[in-house]
Amino acid sequence: MAKIKKNQTGKWETIDEKEIEKFDDYLEQERVQEGFEKTKSNNKKIPPESTEYNLFPTRIKSYDLPTELFTYKSHWKLFDEHEMPTAMNDLNYTQQGAAAKNAYMFHDDEIEEIKEIKDYVLDCVYDYNKSMLGYEVEHWAFSQVWTSQKWPGHHHSPHIHPNSIISGIIHYSEVQDNLNLYNTEIIEQFPPTIFQERIELNQGDGVGSVTKVNQMWIPRDQEMIRRSKSFPISFKPNHLILFPSWLPHYVPKNITPLARKCISMNIIPKHSLGEEKHLTKLQWDKIK
């Protein structure tokens, strides 16, 4: 029985018997063109058309911390003094920026200025959850808090914050107390934090990464990023941004002569999550 194919003009024609061995390749090409993909391993077909329903927004909330209460000299300078790495061979200092070796900065309640920031941010966390997220949590706590600095030429690749519920960023700068024309222009040129719709992972270069589904740290070989939809939030001193920890985000290259600085944080339920009457309660001390 003769088989047919499309010629270069798009018309169907009979395939010569000598070309029958190539027929599967022609057929496969036609299926791809028509919207079907034949997988040689399992022979599954993928529908040519699909529809995505992006029904609900991802809820992020930002707060402006009062500049008259929180200045660089009175509060933020303390974070620059917390064991920041200074050499490229330090594990906490890479082309992705520098991260403070102390990742528990809010745990020191003996420093009054840090306690003031912690209490203020916690009030924002409770408001964020009540007004936007709706988790059944009575008490929130900071699991880790650290300083992140992006010096000239540094960036931060797309990532999420595993093993956390809420994450946050506070922008600050050593020049924010003296906003002359030059300093203001530099701050306006600091790269924004860009939030993404999704991260896709593949195999490749042997660095640890995360999955959006279970947010557990897993080994992987290569990260393949698909930038589909994104939303930038500009750098602004004393600006707190709270967001779901699973939400991918990144920082483009810093092209200014100064370091782009922020305080990063992860926030989790302190004692429990959920409601006992609904049989949804996770109480840490009762998990056996």
Beta strands, then each sheet from edge to edge (+ up, - down):
strand 1: 4-6
strand 2: 12-14
strand 3: 61-64
strand 4: 93-94
strand 5: 97-99
strand 6: 140-150
strand 7: 156-159
strand 8: 166-172
strand 9: 193-196
strand 10: 200-202
strand 11: 208-210
strand 12: 217-219
strand 13: 222-224
strand 14: 230-233
strand 15: 239-244
strand 16: 249-251
strand 17: 260-269
strand 18: 272-273
strand 19: 282-283
sheet 1: 1+ 2-
sheet 2: 3+ 15- 8+ 17- 6+ 5- 4+
sheet 3: 7+ 16- 9+ 14-
sheet 4: 10+ 13-
sheet 5: 11+ 12-
sheet 6: 18+ 19-
end
